[in-house]
Amino acid sequence: MELNTRNITLDDFLDWSGIDLRAQLKGDDNPSNSAQAFLDRTMYRLESYINATFYRNVDREYPTFTDYQKEHYKHALLEQCLYVFKNGDISADSGYDPEHGEVASNSTLAQKNIAPNAKTELILCGLWCRKIKPRRGRFWDEYLW
């Protein structure tokens, strides 16, 4: 798995899960397009969730991660992609069925949005944390005093 980029590839997913998304997700003449779109969408949604929920910016922070953090972040992406592949995209579900009414509350859906294994990997990576720490910058000395 390549650690220089924060994205995962179709081959990474195949190696991790044993599932060939190209064969499973056939949407047009080129199955790689559908499979890559699935990966891109899932990676984007997980990164957006982290950025919004934990006051982070993964895009900016990833280059400063250690290899250990990069590995666990990529494993989190793989786990989330596997979770969405097996369970559907819960984040896009309304929890409402026209025939049966509400079948799942918004809070239930929110709790099930992120894969438990992805959460574990994000904890190990250090991203599943709401602790806000100051960044060194122009006013660092004024912050300390």
C-alpha positions in Angstrom: 0.0 0.0 0.0 1.4 3.4 -1.1 1.7 5.8 1.9 2.7 8.9 -0.1 -0.9 9.5 -1.1 -3.9 9.5 1.3 -6.2 7.7 -1.2 -6.7 4.0 -1.7 -6.8 2.2 -5.0 -9.0 -0.6 -6.4 -6.0 -2.9 -6.0 -5.6 -1.9 -2.3 -9.3 -2.8 -1.8 -8.9 -6.1 -3.5 -5.8 -7.0 -1.5 -7.5 -6.0 1.8 -11.0 -7.5 1.3 -10.6 -10.1 -1.4 -13.4 -8.3 -3.3 -12.9 -7.1 -6.9 -15.0 -4.0 -7.1 -14.5 -3.9 -10.9 -16.4 -7.2 -11.1 -19.0 -6.3 -8.5 -19.9 -2.8 -9.5 -20.8 -2.7 -13.2 -22.5 0.5 -14.1 -21.3 1.4 -17.6 -19.1 0.1 -20.3 -16.0 0.5 -18.1 -16.6 -1.2 -14.7 -13.5 0.5 -13.3 -15.3 3.9 -13.6 -18.1 2.7 -11.3 -15.7 1.0 -8.9 -13.4 4.1 -8.7 -16.4 6.4 -8.3 -17.5 4.2 -5.3 -14.1 4.4 -3.7 -13.8 8.2 -4.3 -17.2 8.9 -2.9 -16.7 6.8 0.2 -13.2 8.3 0.8 -14.6 11.8 0.3 -17.5 11.2 2.7 -15.3 9.8 5.5 -12.8 12.6 5.1 -15.6 15.2 5.2 -17.0 13.5 8.3 -13.6 13.7 10.1 -13.1 17.3 9.1 -16.6 18.4 10.2 -16.9 16.3 13.4 -13.4 16.5 14.7 -12.4 20.0 13.5 -9.5 18.6 11.4 -8.3 19.0 7.8 -7.0 15.6 6.7 -5.8 17.1 3.4 -3.5 19.5 5.2 -2.4 17.1 8.0 -1.8 13.9 6.0 1.7 15.0 4.8 2.8 15.4 8.4 1.6 12.0 9.6 4.0 9.3 10.5 4.0 6.1 8.5 2.1 4.5 11.4 -0.6 7.1 11.2 -0.8 6.9 7.4 -1.1 3.2 7.5 -4.0 3.3 10.0 -5.7 6.1 8.1 -5.6 4.0 4.9 -6.9 1.0 6.8 -9.8 3.2 8.1 -10.6 4.1 4.4 -10.5 0.4 3.5 -12.7 -0.6 6.4 -15.2 2.2 5.6 -15.3 1.1 1.9 -15.9 -2.5 2.9 -18.6 -1.5 5.4 -20.5 0.7 2.8 -20.1 -2.1 0.1 -21.6 -4.7 2.4 -24.3 -2.6 4.2 -25.1 0.1 1.7 -24.5 3.8 2.1 -26.2 4.5 5.5 -25.3 8.2 5.3 -27.6 8.6 2.3 -30.5 6.7 3.9 -33.4 8.7 5.2 -34.7 5.9 7.5 -38.1 6.2 6.0 -40.0 3.6 4.0 -43.2 4.9 2.1 -45.0 1.6 3.0 -43.9 1.3 6.6 -43.1 4.8 7.7 -40.0 5.5 9.8 -37.9 2.4 10.1 -34.8 4.0 11.6 -34.3 7.3 13.4 -31.8 9.9 12.4 -29.8 9.3 15.5 -29.7 5.5 14.8 -28.5 6.2 11.2 -25.9 8.6 12.5 -24.5 6.0 14.9 -24.3 3.5 12.1 -22.8 5.8 9.5 -19.1 5.0 10.3 -17.8 1.4 10.3 -16.7 0.3 13.8 -13.4 -1.0 12.4 -12.8 2.3 10.6 -13.4 4.1 13.9 -10.8 1.9 15.6 -8.3 2.7 12.9 -9.0 6.4 13.2 -8.5 6.3 16.9 -5.1 4.6 16.3 -4.3 7.2 13.7 -5.1 10.0 16.1 -7.9 11.6 14.0 -10.9 10.4 16.1 -10.4 13.1 18.7 -12.1 16.3 19.5 -9.2 17.8 21.4 -8.3 21.1 19.9 -4.7 22.1 20.3 -3.1 25.3 19.2 -0.9 25.3 16.1 2.4 27.1 16.1 1.9 30.3 14.1 2.2 34.0 14.2 0.5 34.4 17.7 2.0 31.3 19.4 3.9 33.3 22.1 0.8 35.4 22.8 -1.2 32.3 23.2 1.1 30.9 25.9 1.2 34.1 27.9 
